[in-house]
Amino acid sequence: MQTKGKVRRIYLPDTLAEELAPFLADLNPEDVLCRNRFGKRITANGVGKMLHRFAARYGIPPEHVHPHAFRHFYACEFLKQNPNVALLADTLGHSDINTTMIYLRQTEEQQRAEITRTVNW
């Protein structure tokens, strides 16, 4: 996939790749997996609008529902499972690891909970 002038690789766990294989077997490289209502390739903006409709339907504040929120969620969950920041930077397509460090920041509530969990004085 190419975004912002960069080619990004999307790695799938083997179990997901096996499950998707029957659906992807007949696709050509030019085929589009996700289409908009006009049959064209869906854009990030289109995904954002779709997410905002779902947010409104389910009473979720729209400022919390956007494509980048899923990217951020992925990064945070990745770091919970694997502390390899260099690997995360590679999978996110960051050329500068300092960009990835943004995902290491925690909210005040998260910081308080982590200190309570790990510091036993």
C-alpha positions in Angstrom: 0.0 0.0 0.0 1.3 3.5 -0.7 0.4 6.5 1.4 2.2 9.9 1.9 4.6 8.8 -0.9 5.8 5.8 1.1 5.2 2.2 0.4 3.8 0.5 3.5 3.8 -3.2 4.1 0.9 -4.7 5.9 1.7 -7.9 7.8 -1.1 -10.2 8.7 -0.8 -13.0 11.3 -0.6 -16.4 9.7 -4.0 -17.4 11.1 -5.7 -14.3 9.6 -3.9 -14.8 6.2 -5.2 -18.4 6.1 -8.7 -17.3 6.9 -8.6 -14.6 4.2 -7.0 -16.8 1.5 -10.2 -18.1 -0.1 -11.5 -14.5 -0.4 -8.3 -13.2 -1.9 -7.4 -16.1 -4.2 -9.0 -14.6 -7.3 -7.9 -11.0 -6.8 -5.6 -9.2 -9.2 -3.1 -6.7 -7.9 -5.3 -3.8 -9.3 -8.4 -5.1 -7.5 -10.0 -3.0 -4.7 -11.0 -4.7 -1.5 -13.0 -1.8 -0.1 -15.2 0.3 -2.3 -17.3 3.3 -1.6 -21.0 3.6 -2.5 -20.0 4.6 -6.1 -17.9 1.5 -6.6 -14.6 3.4 -6.4 -11.7 2.7 -4.1 -12.6 4.0 -0.6 -10.4 6.8 0.7 -9.2 7.6 4.2 -11.7 10.5 4.2 -14.5 8.2 3.2 -13.6 5.8 6.0 -13.6 8.7 8.4 -17.1 9.8 7.3 -18.3 6.2 7.6 -16.8 6.0 11.1 -18.5 9.3 12.1 -21.9 7.8 11.0 -21.3 4.8 13.2 -20.3 7.0 16.1 -23.5 9.1 15.8 -25.6 5.9 15.6 -24.0 4.5 18.7 -23.6 7.7 20.7 -19.8 7.7 20.6 -18.2 11.2 20.5 -17.1 11.6 16.9 -13.7 13.2 17.9 -12.7 9.7 19.2 -13.7 7.8 16.1 -11.4 8.4 13.1 -9.0 6.2 11.0 -5.9 7.4 12.9 -7.5 6.3 16.2 -7.3 2.7 14.9 -3.7 3.2 14.0 -3.0 4.6 17.5 -4.9 1.7 19.1 -2.9 -0.8 17.1 0.4 0.8 18.2 -0.6 0.9 21.9 -1.8 -2.7 21.8 1.3 -3.8 20.0 3.5 -2.3 22.7 1.5 -4.0 25.4 2.3 -7.3 23.8 5.8 -6.6 22.4 8.1 -3.7 23.7 10.1 -3.7 20.4 9.7 0.0 19.4 12.0 -0.5 16.4 9.7 -3.2 15.0 6.6 -1.0 15.7 8.3 1.9 13.9 8.9 -0.3 10.9 5.4 -1.7 10.8 3.9 1.8 11.1 6.2 3.1 8.3 8.0 5.6 10.5 11.4 6.6 9.2 12.2 8.3 12.4 11.7 6.3 15.6 11.0 9.5 17.5 7.7 9.6 15.6 6.9 6.2 17.1 7.7 7.4 20.6 4.5 9.5 20.5 2.6 6.2 21.0 4.5 5.5 24.3 2.9 8.6 25.9 0.2 7.8 28.5 -2.7 9.7 29.9 -2.6 10.9 33.4 -5.0 8.1 34.4 -2.8 5.5 32.7 0.3 6.9 34.4 -1.3 6.8 37.9 -2.6 3.2 37.4 0.9 2.1 36.2 2.6 3.7 39.2 0.1 2.2 41.6 0.6 -1.3 39.9 4.4 -1.2 39.8 5.6 0.8 42.8 5.2 -0.9 46.1 6.4 1.4 48.9 
